[in-house]
């Protein structure tokens, strides 16, 4: 836990923001490498299948990231007020509510995957493999949310380095 109200503002902001910048850079690098590997080793159709499902995965994952960020605002407010009991409560509630929502998206997404992909106009020749690809992403939404929630909570209490380290190890 780091108190960002004491010290030189420019130094505090830079020390807080740089790990977030590097985490975003890591995420981007991972996406680029993933695209390169799929395109090189699996071919154009596989790359098209990934592209055909990226809108759906970005929408759901982006929503869950926004949700975890929103919950982290409450945690940050409680931390700033030095109300550590409510910091724990708000974090626990973010895990409970967010995991429930992620579970709902997982169940709904897996049950209605075929119609959703047809609604997105995924070409028939790409449908089955695209379905397999996005199935894995949707099946892992709860784990994705749990990482996002924990990383957001750590950032809310001033720690941006630990989420960067965890992301670097997982990438």
C-alpha positions, 0 to 999 in steps of 0.5 A: 500500500502506497500513499500517493498524497505524500511526495513530489506529484510529478515523481509519484505520477510517473512512478504510478503510470510507468508500470501501467504503460509497460503493462499495456505495452506487454499486452500489445506485444503479446497480441502482435506475437499471437497474431504473427504466430497464428498467421505464420504457422496456422495460415490465413484462414486461422488468422481470419477466424481470430479476426472474426471473433476479436470484436466479441472477445474485445467487447466482453473482456473490455466490459469486464475490465471496465467493471473491475476498474469501476469497482476499484474506484470504490476501493481507492476511495475507501483506501484514501479515507484510510477505512481499511475494513471497507477496503476489504469489503469493497474488494470482496464485493467486487470479486463476488459481483464481478465473478457472478457477472463473468460467470453469466457472460460465460454461460450465456456466451457458451450457450448462444455462441453459434447464433452470436457468431452468425449474427456477427456474419462469420463466414460459414467456412470459418465458423467451426474453427472460430467457434473453437477459438472464441469458446476457449476465450469465453470459457476463461472469462472468470479467470480473466475477470479475477486477474483484472479485479486483483490488478485493479484493486492493487492499483487502487491502493497505489501498487502498479508494479505487482500487476506488471510483474504478474502480467510479465510472468503470465505472458 
